[in-house]
Amino acid sequence: MKINATKFGLATALTFAIFWLICSLLVWLLPSLMMDMTGHMIHGNWSQMGWQLSVSGVFMGLISWSVLAGVFGWLLATIYNK
């Protein structure tokens, strides 16, 4: 079975965009809880750190991660099809 690499890449980019927006919203609504969860995920103590959340940062992260995820998804499907 072949995967359409372009469609898979676009689906991956859209999925990452949705997760990025949800994560950004959670950081905005629950910064302390999200900081604790981030620390647990990377096995570090982030209790003294703080978030730097801005509209432009959210937008730039959204674009950057979506493009990178789309390229990754396209490459994954292309390699799978070989």
HELIX and SHEET records of a PDB file:
HELIX    1   1 ALA A    5  LEU A   29  1                                  25    
HELIX    2   2 PRO A   31  MET A   41  1                                  11    
HELIX    3   3 VAL A   55  ASN A   81  1                                  27    
END                                                                             
